[in-house]
């Protein structure tokens, strides 16, 4: 009940973020239901049905990723004076985040079920001239247990993941101080403190593991495609749904490894970019831009790495179809939109939260006499530095990923 009251009293911007989670959950739930409908209508194509269900893992992961990003920035999960006094400590706040995430995803699953039943004609006349009837097995009854399992997959996965990632850890500092004081209300995960503006921060760990996973993923792609082309692993070939090209299963595993590697290496890359901006006698603009990038490395580095992985995958797919246009189909297009949209939404959300987190530091700099034009120039320099780093990195990984697929 408290979670519902906090959700109802949230600001419009917070409600808009939850609405994004609901939309993503609805799209993923609809894909799962369409896959189930295809399986009902084609009982003899068990492998094809399993393959379609496996391809729903990417939109599912993207939806869970966005849901966790929204839960992490939800005001209901942040320390507030008085909440601990009524029994809402860090552990209970993680439960509130899980409940809010489950509610938003459950609403999306309900929307997906309504649209699915409408297209099947279960809620009235069959729409679209019956074009979707064969795909969704409109002439067969839906098993209740299987349908309920698919509909609860997104809410359960997202809420459990949010609860696990937002739970209090032994090494994480807790907010202390008198109720109402800055120390009591400051977010423990916030790296910005107006009393100590823009001090150097430690380099994030994860770069060695990220580089190792990235190299391993590219190596797996090359090896798997070479074995598939020679015919030794032809049985592991996959035909992508929606008319896309076939390829070995190892290529998909390799791309997943590269995506995880980029996500792990993202914070360290952003931190290194900030350090490079401050090299060789920096001026005020370069020093300010570099220090801010170092402070925000953990907040925006991982979303940047995820976007880099998604965009490099899109570039690699586009390179495969140079001079041709594959018949992707509406469901494949919906899955691609979900993956790209969730990645970009999480990045925008992280950027907005980073701006809000350093608002007190910006106000302190203005009080100290820093010109507003210097702050704007620092913002532009940070954006240009990130583009200069991640744009060629994305292109290079896309070329390396597409090279074995084009053999």
Secondary structure by P-SEA (a helix, b strand, c coil): caaaaaaaaccaaaaaaaaaaaaaaaaaaaaaaaaaaaaaacccaaaaaaaaaaaaaaaaaaaaaaaaaaaaaccccccccccccccccaaaaaaaaaaaaaaaaaaaaaaaaaaaaaaacccccccccccccccccccccccaaaaaaaaaaaaaaaaaaaaaaaccccccccccccccccccccccccccccccccccccccccaaaaaaaaaaaaaaaaaaaaaaaaccccccccccccccbbbbaaaaaaaaaaaaaaaaaaaaaaaaaaaaaacccccaaaaaaaaaaaaaccccaaaaaaaaaaaaaaaaaaaaaccccccccaaaaaaaaaaaaaaaaaaaaaaaaaaaaaaaaaaaaaaacccaaaaaaaaaaaaaaaaacaaaaaaaaaaaaaccccc
